[in-house]
């Protein structure tokens, strides 16, 4: 049976581990959100504006890469146990938005 100090140490270790795992995940989510934002705000000037379309595709691709990396980290069993399932939502939502924007880029 765990005594009080050992139980407290375990709780403190989990809290520290959450911070260690949360910081890179939040940074990846912010990077993905930035690229998703740029993909949504770039608008081609006309049917001739291939550069804007290339910028949209690149932003969508970078969003998908950052979201995919965050999703892979979150799906690791040790991270999932420590962080919880709601951490899966940001990369999935950002990835879906980027994929839809990429697919609707004419």
Backbone as CSV, one residue per row, in Angstrom:
resi,resn,N_x,N_y,N_z,CA_x,CA_y,CA_z,C_x,C_y,C_z
1,UNK,0.843,-1.171,0.000,0.000,0.000,0.000,0.895,1.243,0.000
2,UNK,0.473,2.260,-0.747,1.240,3.487,-0.831,1.020,4.348,0.403
3,UNK,2.102,4.876,0.934,1.909,5.824,2.022,1.643,7.213,1.430
4,UNK,1.338,8.140,2.284,0.905,9.462,1.827,1.980,10.174,1.005
5,UNK,3.241,10.107,1.392,4.291,10.822,0.666,4.520,10.212,-0.710
6,UNK,4.417,8.901,-0.819,4.607,8.254,-2.114,3.456,8.587,-3.062
7,UNK,2.241,8.639,-2.555,1.083,9.010,-3.371,1.198,10.455,-3.832
8,UNK,1.659,11.334,-2.957,1.836,12.741,-3.322,2.911,12.877,-4.383
9,UNK,4.000,12.130,-4.246,5.081,12.173,-5.217,4.588,11.697,-6.590
10,UNK,3.764,10.658,-6.617,3.222,10.152,-7.871,2.341,11.201,-8.531
11,UNK,1.513,11.878,-7.767,0.645,12.924,-8.301,1.471,14.093,-8.825
12,UNK,2.523,14.469,-8.092,3.392,15.551,-8.538,4.125,15.167,-9.815
13,UNK,4.569,13.909,-9.909,5.243,13.440,-11.112,4.315,13.487,-12.320
14,UNK,3.057,13.111,-12.136,2.103,13.165,-13.245,1.842,14.608,-13.666
15,UNK,1.763,15.515,-12.713,1.566,16.923,-13.034,2.737,17.478,-13.827
16,UNK,3.939,17.112,-13.431,5.137,17.542,-14.150,5.176,16.929,-15.548
17,UNK,4.822,15.661,-15.644,4.799,14.987,-16.936,3.784,15.626,-17.870
18,UNK,2.657,16.044,-17.327,1.647,16.725,-18.159,2.222,18.003,-18.760
19,UNK,2.961,18.759,-17.961,3.569,19.986,-18.478,4.606,19.679,-19.549
20,UNK,5.413,18.662,-19.308,6.459,18.302,-20.264,5.848,17.865,-21.595
21,UNK,4.729,17.165,-21.543,4.069,16.718,-22.764,3.212,17.816,-23.392
22,UNK,2.641,18.681,-22.570,1.726,19.703,-23.074,2.446,20.793,-23.861
23,UNK,3.629,21.167,-23.434,4.325,22.282,-24.085,4.589,21.992,-25.564
24,UNK,5.203,20.853,-25.931,5.411,20.631,-27.372,4.101,20.448,-28.133
25,UNK,3.096,19.850,-27.497,1.813,19.687,-28.178,1.146,21.035,-28.437
26,UNK,1.183,21.912,-27.461,0.592,23.239,-27.648,1.345,24.000,-28.736
27,UNK,2.664,23.898,-28.747,3.447,24.565,-29.792,3.096,24.019,-31.175
28,UNK,2.960,22.709,-31.296,2.560,22.122,-32.582,1.158,22.563,-32.979
29,UNK,0.249,22.635,-32.014,-1.110,23.092,-32.312,-1.102,24.551,-32.772
30,UNK,-0.280,25.370,-32.147,-0.190,26.776,-32.562,0.382,26.915,-33.965
31,UNK,1.406,26.128,-34.282,1.980,26.153,-35.631,0.932,25.712,-36.653
32,UNK,0.241,24.619,-36.355,-0.801,24.129,-37.270,-1.918,25.160,-37.411
33,UNK,-2.309,25.802,-36.319,-3.364,26.813,-36.367,-2.939,28.011,-37.207
34,UNK,-1.668,28.401,-37.097,-1.179,29.526,-37.900,-1.241,29.201,-39.388
35,UNK,-0.764,28.033,-39.772,-0.799,27.662,-41.185,-2.232,27.489,-41.675
36,UNK,-3.102,26.980,-40.832,-4.514,26.853,-41.193,-5.131,28.239,-41.389
37,UNK,-4.800,29.161,-40.517,-5.284,30.535,-40.641,-4.820,31.152,-41.965
38,UNK,-3.538,30.963,-42.293,-3.046,31.529,-43.554,-3.731,30.869,-44.749
39,UNK,-3.995,29.579,-44.668,-4.681,28.898,-45.770,-6.091,29.442,-45.950
40,UNK,-6.737,29.797,-44.848,-8.102,30.304,-44.934,-8.172,31.770,-45.348
41,UNK,-7.127,32.532,-45.098,-7.176,33.962,-45.405,-6.607,34.311,-46.769
42,UNK,-5.831,33.443,-47.378,-5.300,33.704,-48.720,-6.439,33.519,-49.723
43,UNK,-6.634,34.531,-50.546,-7.659,34.441,-51.587,-7.039,34.785,-52.929
44,UNK,-7.218,33.923,-53.904,-6.690,34.220,-55.246,-7.360,35.468,-55.826
45,UNK,-6.576,36.246,-56.575,-7.112,37.445,-57.206,-7.982,37.127,-58.405
46,UNK,-7.861,35.961,-58.924,-8.638,35.545,-60.092,-8.229,34.151,-60.508
47,UNK,-8.767,33.721,-61.637,-8.453,32.368,-62.111,-6.992,32.245,-62.551
48,UNK,-6.346,33.356,-62.793,-4.965,33.380,-63.242,-3.957,33.345,-62.088
49,UNK,-4.414,33.485,-60.853,-3.525,33.652,-59.689,-3.048,32.298,-59.151
50,UNK,-2.097,31.715,-59.859,-1.549,30.416,-59.453,-0.681,30.510,-58.200
51,UNK,-0.060,31.658,-57.981,0.782,31.817,-56.795,-0.045,31.748,-55.514
52,UNK,-1.213,32.370,-55.522,-2.083,32.311,-54.338,-2.546,30.878,-54.096
53,UNK,-2.889,30.181,-55.164,-3.310,28.776,-55.019,-2.159,27.921,-54.479
54,UNK,-0.952,28.183,-54.925,0.209,27.451,-54.415,0.431,27.756,-52.938
55,UNK,0.198,29.006,-52.536,0.312,29.376,-51.123,-0.736,28.677,-50.272
56,UNK,-1.951,28.547,-50.795,-3.007,27.846,-50.078,-2.648,26.379,-49.918
57,UNK,-2.184,25.767,-50.993,-1.815,24.346,-50.941,-0.666,24.129,-49.966
58,UNK,0.345,24.996,-50.013,1.482,24.863,-49.098,1.036,25.038,-47.648
59,UNK,0.193,26.018,-47.380,-0.305,26.226,-46.016,-1.116,25.026,-45.535
60,UNK,-1.937,24.480,-46.410,-2.721,23.292,-46.057,-1.809,22.100,-45.789
61,UNK,-0.800,21.930,-46.624,0.133,20.821,-46.440,0.882,20.952,-45.115
62,UNK,1.350,22.141,-44.799,2.069,22.345,-43.540,1.143,22.178,-42.337
63,UNK,-0.123,22.568,-42.487,-1.097,22.324,-41.421,-1.270,20.834,-41.192
64,UNK,-1.395,20.081,-42.281,-1.576,18.636,-42.162,-0.350,17.956,-41.556
65,UNK,0.832,18.424,-41.907,2.063,17.840,-41.342,2.144,18.115,-39.846
66,UNK,1.938,19.373,-39.445,2.007,19.716,-38.014,0.908,19.011,-37.225
67,UNK,-0.301,18.951,-37.787,-1.406,18.269,-37.106,-1.152,16.767,-37.025
68,UNK,-0.609,16.201,-38.094,-0.301,14.768,-38.087,0.748,14.420,-37.048
69,UNK,1.771,15.261,-36.930,2.807,15.021,-35.919,2.225,15.127,-34.516
70,UNK,1.393,16.147,-34.282,0.749,16.291,-32.971,-0.170,15.107,-32.687
71,UNK,-0.870,14.636,-33.704,-1.759,13.485,-33.533,-0.968,12.220,-33.213
72,UNK,0.152,12.023,-33.892,0.993,10.850,-33.603,1.529,10.885,-32.176
73,UNK,1.962,12.058,-31.732,2.451,12.177,-30.360,1.321,11.889,-29.378
74,UNK,0.139,12.427,-29.652,-0.992,12.250,-28.746,-1.477,10.807,-28.716
75,UNK,-1.329,10.089,-29.807,-1.798,8.701,-29.865,-0.866,7.709,-29.165
76,UNK,0.323,8.153,-28.808,1.223,7.269,-28.066,0.549,6.875,-26.746
77,UNK,0.588,5.598,-26.393,-0.139,5.140,-25.197,0.225,5.890,-23.915
78,UNK,1.488,6.176,-23.713,1.877,6.868,-22.475,1.341,8.299,-22.454
79,UNK,1.313,8.943,-23.600,0.796,10.313,-23.667,-0.721,10.303,-23.499
80,UNK,-1.392,9.382,-24.158,-2.849,9.296,-24.077,-3.308,9.052,-22.646
81,UNK,-2.573,8.189,-21.931,-2.902,7.897,-20.527,-2.732,9.129,-19.654
82,UNK,-1.691,9.890,-19.914,-1.369,11.037,-19.076,-2.206,12.267,-19.425
83,UNK,-2.403,12.528,-20.699,-2.997,13.787,-21.133,-4.517,13.754,-21.269
84,UNK,-5.076,12.645,-21.635,-6.518,12.589,-21.845,-6.867,12.642,-23.321
85,UNK,-8.107,12.289,-23.608,-8.540,12.173,-25.001,-8.831,13.507,-25.672
86,UNK,-9.133,14.543,-24.937,-9.491,15.805,-25.574,-8.324,16.416,-26.336
87,UNK,-7.103,15.974,-26.059,-5.937,16.460,-26.791,-5.931,15.981,-28.237
88,UNK,-6.786,15.016,-28.557,-6.906,14.553,-29.941,-7.714,15.530,-30.797
89,UNK,-8.537,16.346,-30.184,-9.447,17.224,-30.932,-8.737,18.302,-31.769
90,UNK,-7.794,19.082,-31.227,-7.204,20.154,-32.044,-6.541,19.674,-33.336
91,UNK,-5.696,18.626,-33.302,-5.090,18.231,-34.574,-6.098,17.659,-35.569
92,UNK,-7.123,16.982,-35.067,-8.137,16.430,-35.971,-8.931,17.563,-36.621
93,UNK,-9.364,18.534,-35.824,-10.152,19.648,-36.367,-9.327,20.463,-37.361
94,UNK,-8.097,20.797,-36.997,-7.242,21.574,-37.900,-6.935,20.796,-39.177
95,UNK,-6.707,19.508,-39.046,-6.450,18.679,-40.224,-7.645,18.606,-41.157
96,UNK,-8.830,18.475,-40.596,-10.047,18.422,-41.424,-10.277,19.755,-42.122
97,UNK,-10.099,20.860,-41.402,-10.271,22.184,-42.012,-9.274,22.378,-43.148
98,UNK,-8.022,21.990,-42.932,-7.008,22.136,-43.980,-7.309,21.245,-45.187
99,UNK,-7.755,20.034,-44.925,-8.070,19.129,-46.030,-9.248,19.640,-46.852
100,UNK,-10.259,20.186,-46.180,-11.419,20.740,-46.896,-10.993,21.958,-47.710
101,UNK,-10.157,22.832,-47.116,-9.690,24.021,-47.845,-8.870,23.612,-49.062
102,UNK,-8.026,22.608,-48.903,-7.200,22.136,-50.005,-8.085,21.551,-51.113
103,UNK,-9.092,20.784,-50.715,-9.971,20.158,-51.703,-10.835,21.178,-52.438
104,UNK,-11.177,22.278,-51.771,-12.038,23.274,-52.408,-11.257,24.367,-53.127
105,UNK,-9.933,24.269,-53.122,-9.133,25.237,-53.848,-9.243,24.918,-55.329
106,UNK,-9.887,25.805,-56.047,-10.174,25.556,-57.468,-9.006,25.641,-58.284
